[in-house]
Amino acid sequence: MVNIKVNEERLIKIVQDIVKIKSHYLIPQGETMVGNYLKELVKPYGFDVEMEEIKDGRKNIYITLKGEVPDGYC
């Protein structure tokens, strides 16, 4: 098991920021605004981010971190 230290203040700030975004699916571009927030949040850490429009301004976001897994899959 990996021990990961969490900056609780930063985590709370991120959750607060996301909750403040009016992201209800009936609000135009609402979900996209959350995706854009997450994209900008993780890009500096080397994550690859793809956003795919699935329906009239509604997008899925895919965030991946490349790594190496020897002898199999994770």
Secondary structure, 3 states (H helix, E strand, C coil): CCCCCCCHHHHHHHHHHHHHCCCCCCCCCHHHHHHHHHHHHHHHHCCEEEEEEEECCEEEEEEECCCCCCCCCC
